[in-house]
Amino acid sequence: MLPRRAMCDDEDMDDYLWVLKDSERDLVRELEPERLAALDEDGLLKLHKRVRRARNKHVTNYRRRASKNVAHAGGRGAAAPKGAKSRLRAEAFEEALAIVSGRLAVVAHEQAEQLKAERLARAQANRSTGPASVKAGTSPNKAGGATRSHAKTTGGIKRDASSQAQGAQRQAKRDAK
């Protein structure tokens, strides 16, 4: 696994930009603080998915090339310098993913707190989203719904179904003869 730094800032990302292709640099530019601040939770989720896919691609490429280089060089230490660019690309997207994940966590937490506050406000105003309370002396069926008919059972719906299935099996056995 590639090392993950505790702090992610723009200076760390600038170290990796020379290794990335133009399309990859465009993806990394979307991590600028102004652009991240403009995204809502859904936009951040889409960006997170794109960055994660790029990270997975480059980590896979790095590991595959490194394993091939080990076989040719005769050891991991001797093969390490050959995969420096691939490793830097993978590390760049690790950093990018950490930045997006951190921002997504903050936005998701803020939205969860906002929804919680709304639910509490509705509950305090006695306008909960739960089922409507039935006032004493009124029947729930008088509100216009159909009256439920009582199904005659011998003690349980599952037991009745089992009994019917056994009867059907016996009849099928007789019919097969």
C-alpha positions as CSV (number, residue, x, y, z in Angstrom):
1,M,0.0,0.0,0.0
2,L,1.2,3.5,-0.7
3,P,2.0,5.8,2.2
4,R,-0.8,8.2,3.2
5,R,0.2,11.5,4.6
6,A,-1.7,12.9,7.6
7,M,-1.9,16.4,6.2
8,C,-2.9,17.2,2.6
9,D,-2.2,20.7,1.2
10,D,-1.7,22.3,-2.2
11,E,2.1,22.2,-1.9
12,D,2.0,18.4,-1.7
13,M,-0.1,18.2,-4.8
14,D,2.2,20.6,-6.7
15,D,5.0,18.1,-6.2
16,Y,3.1,15.6,-8.3
17,L,1.7,17.7,-11.1
18,W,4.7,17.3,-13.4
19,V,4.1,13.5,-13.6
20,L,0.4,13.7,-14.6
21,K,-1.0,13.9,-18.1
22,D,-3.2,16.8,-19.2
23,S,-6.5,15.0,-18.5
24,E,-5.2,13.9,-15.1
25,R,-4.1,17.4,-14.3
26,D,-7.6,18.7,-15.1
27,L,-9.0,16.2,-12.6
28,V,-6.6,17.4,-10.0
29,R,-7.5,21.1,-10.7
30,E,-11.0,20.3,-9.6
31,L,-9.6,19.9,-6.1
32,E,-8.9,23.6,-5.8
33,P,-10.5,24.9,-2.6
34,E,-12.8,27.3,-4.5
35,R,-14.1,24.6,-6.8
36,L,-14.5,22.1,-3.9
37,A,-16.5,24.7,-1.9
38,A,-18.9,25.2,-4.8
39,L,-19.8,21.5,-4.9
40,D,-22.7,20.0,-3.0
41,E,-22.7,16.5,-1.6
42,D,-23.8,14.9,-4.9
43,G,-21.2,16.7,-6.8
44,L,-18.5,15.7,-4.3
45,L,-19.6,12.1,-4.5
46,K,-19.2,12.1,-8.3
47,L,-15.8,13.7,-8.0
48,H,-14.8,11.2,-5.3
49,K,-15.8,8.4,-7.6
50,R,-13.7,9.8,-10.5
51,V,-10.7,10.3,-8.3
52,R,-11.0,6.9,-6.7
53,R,-11.2,5.2,-10.1
54,A,-8.1,7.1,-11.3
55,R,-6.2,6.2,-8.1
56,N,-7.2,2.5,-8.5
57,K,-6.0,2.6,-12.1
58,H,-2.6,4.0,-11.3
59,V,-2.0,1.9,-8.2
60,T,-2.8,-1.2,-10.3
61,N,-0.5,-0.1,-13.1
62,Y,2.3,0.7,-10.6
63,R,2.0,-2.7,-8.9
64,R,1.9,-4.6,-12.2
65,R,4.9,-2.9,-13.6
66,A,6.8,-3.2,-10.3
67,S,6.1,-7.0,-10.2
68,K,7.4,-7.4,-13.8
69,N,10.5,-5.3,-13.0
70,V,11.3,-7.4,-9.9
71,A,11.4,-10.5,-12.1
72,H,13.8,-8.8,-14.6
73,A,16.0,-7.0,-12.0
74,G,16.2,-9.9,-9.7
75,G,15.0,-8.1,-6.6
76,R,12.6,-5.4,-5.3
77,G,15.4,-3.0,-4.3
78,A,17.0,-3.2,-7.7
79,A,13.6,-2.7,-9.5
80,A,12.4,0.2,-7.3
81,P,14.0,3.1,-9.3
82,K,12.3,2.0,-12.6
83,G,8.8,2.5,-11.3
84,A,9.4,6.0,-9.8
85,K,7.0,7.8,-12.2
86,S,4.2,5.3,-11.8
87,R,4.6,5.5,-8.1
88,L,4.4,9.3,-8.1
89,R,1.2,9.1,-10.2
90,A,-0.3,6.7,-7.7
91,E,0.7,8.9,-4.8
92,A,-0.7,12.0,-6.5
93,F,-4.1,10.3,-6.7
94,E,-3.8,9.0,-3.1
95,E,-3.4,12.6,-2.0
96,A,-6.2,13.8,-4.3
97,L,-8.5,11.1,-2.9
98,A,-7.7,12.2,0.7
99,I,-8.6,15.8,-0.1
100,V,-11.9,14.9,-1.7
101,S,-12.7,12.4,1.1
102,G,-12.1,15.0,3.8
103,R,-14.3,17.6,2.1
104,L,-17.0,15.0,1.5
105,A,-17.0,14.1,5.1
106,V,-17.4,17.7,6.2
107,V,-20.2,18.4,3.8
108,A,-22.0,15.1,4.7
109,H,-21.7,15.9,8.4
110,E,-23.1,19.4,7.9
111,Q,-26.0,18.0,5.9
112,A,-26.8,15.3,8.5
113,E,-26.8,18.0,11.2
114,Q,-29.1,20.1,9.2
115,L,-31.6,17.2,8.6
116,K,-31.4,16.4,12.3
117,A,-32.3,19.9,13.2
118,E,-35.2,19.9,10.8
119,R,-36.6,16.6,12.3
120,L,-36.3,17.9,15.8
121,A,-38.0,21.2,14.8
122,R,-40.9,19.2,13.3
123,A,-41.2,16.9,16.3
124,Q,-41.3,19.9,18.7
125,A,-44.0,21.5,16.5
126,N,-45.9,18.2,16.7
127,R,-45.7,17.7,13.0
128,S,-43.7,14.6,12.9
129,T,-43.3,12.5,9.8
130,G,-44.5,9.4,11.7
131,P,-48.0,7.9,11.4
132,A,-50.9,10.2,12.4
133,S,-52.1,9.8,15.9
134,V,-55.6,8.5,16.4
135,K,-57.8,10.5,18.8
136,A,-59.5,8.7,21.6
137,G,-63.0,7.5,20.8
138,T,-62.5,7.3,17.0
139,S,-61.8,4.2,15.1
140,P,-59.1,4.2,12.4
141,N,-61.5,2.4,10.0
142,K,-64.0,5.3,10.1
143,A,-61.6,7.5,8.3
144,G,-62.7,5.9,5.0
145,G,-60.6,2.8,4.9
146,A,-62.1,-0.7,4.3
147,T,-62.7,-3.0,7.2
148,R,-60.4,-5.9,7.4
149,S,-62.0,-9.3,7.3
150,H,-60.9,-12.0,9.8
151,A,-59.1,-14.9,8.2
152,K,-59.9,-18.2,10.0
153,T,-56.7,-19.9,11.0
154,T,-55.7,-22.8,13.2
155,G,-53.1,-20.8,15.1
156,G,-50.8,-19.3,12.7
157,I,-50.4,-18.3,9.1
158,K,-47.1,-20.2,8.7
159,R,-48.6,-23.3,10.1
160,D,-51.6,-23.1,7.7
161,A,-49.3,-22.5,4.7
162,S,-47.2,-25.5,5.8
163,S,-50.3,-27.7,6.1
164,Q,-51.5,-26.6,2.6
165,A,-48.1,-27.4,1.1
166,Q,-48.1,-30.8,2.6
167,G,-51.6,-31.5,1.3
168,A,-50.5,-30.4,-2.2
169,Q,-47.4,-32.6,-2.0
170,R,-49.6,-35.6,-1.1
171,Q,-52.0,-34.9,-3.9
172,A,-49.1,-34.5,-6.4
173,K,-47.7,-37.9,-5.3
174,R,-51.1,-39.6,-5.9
175,D,-51.5,-37.9,-9.2
176,A,-48.1,-39.1,-10.4
177,K,-49.1,-42.8,-9.9
